[in-house]
Amino acid sequence: MSALWAALCLVAIFEGLLLFAAPAAWKRTVEQMLQLSDEQIRRIGGVVLMLGLVSLWLVRGG
């Protein structure tokens, strides 16, 4: 369970780092995402999810 909390904390750190380091770029990205359809966002989310799962599998010694 502590590994889950550590992973969630790392996500928060990376999200905060992006907002801190490049707020204007983050705003532009969000504006561009608002122009996408729900299906396009769902596909992007699926790709990111799969990349995350494969990366986790490789890191954990797959």
N, C-alpha and C positions, 0 to 999 in steps of 0.2 A: 504494500500500500504506500510505503514511503517513496517508492520509485514513481508512482503515479503523481504524487504531490510534487516531486522534484521535476518531473516532466512538465507539469502545469506551470510551475514557477519559471522554467526556462522559456516556455511560450510567452508568458507575461514579460519577461526580460527582452525577448526579441521584438515583441510588439511595441513595447515602450521605447526600445532603441530606435526603431524605424520612425516613430512619432517624434522623438527627440531630435534625431539627426537630420531628418528630411521632411518636415511637416508640409511644405508646399507640394512636394512630389507625392506624398500620401494623399493629399486633397485631390490632386489631378487624377490619381489612380481611382479614387472613390467616384469622382465625377464620371470617369470613363466607364466604370462598372455599372453605374446607374443607367447607361445607355444600352446595356446588354439585356437580352431577354432572360427570363427565368431559366429556360432550357440551356442557354449558353453558360450561365453561372453555375448551373447544376453540373454540367459537363466539366467545367474547370475545377469545381470542387471534387468531383470524382477522380480526376487526374491527380490532383494534389493529395487526396486521400490515399490513392494507390502508391504514389511515390513515397509518401510517408511510411506506409506499411512495409514496402520493400526495403526502404532505408533502415527501418527499425529491425527488420529481420536480418539484414546484413550486419548491422552493428552488434546485434545480440549474438552473433556467431552462427547464423543460418546455415 
